[in-house]
Amino acid sequence: VVIAGRVFAWGEGRGLSCYAVATSVPMFRRFGEDIELEPTGDASCRLTWTIAIEPRPWARPTAALNGLIFRSLFSDTRRHYAA
């Protein structure tokens, strides 16, 4: 999967917001991310990652399956970084 994005908001040490300008995934019409970093200590932070996806009309019937896949991705990421 290749996604070329454009960052439209950047806060040094605080996070960023971006959207896709091109992707190898034909089912997505629009795709955006917001990543927020919140300090929780001297050497730690909380990462809040929000993704917004708009599927193309023909891909909407797969939205439930895609939701399961993305939930799995976030669960795996959370488990990995909790260590």
Rosetta blueprint (number, residue, H / E / L):
1 V L
2 V L
3 I E
4 A E
5 G E
6 R E
7 V E
8 F E
9 A E
10 W E
11 G E
12 E L
13 G L
14 R L
15 G E
16 L E
17 S E
18 C E
19 Y E
20 A E
21 V E
22 A E
23 T E
24 S L
25 V L
26 P L
27 M L
28 F E
29 R E
30 R E
31 F E
32 G E
33 E E
34 D E
35 I E
36 E E
37 L E
38 E E
39 P E
40 T E
41 G E
42 D L
43 A L
44 S E
45 C E
46 R E
47 L E
48 T E
49 W E
50 T E
51 I E
52 A E
53 I E
54 E E
55 P E
56 R L
57 P H
58 W H
59 A H
60 R H
61 P H
62 T H
63 A H
64 A H
65 L H
66 N H
67 G H
68 L H
69 I H
70 F H
71 R H
72 S H
73 L H
74 F H
75 S H
76 D H
77 T H
78 R H
79 R H
80 H H
81 Y H
82 A H
83 A L
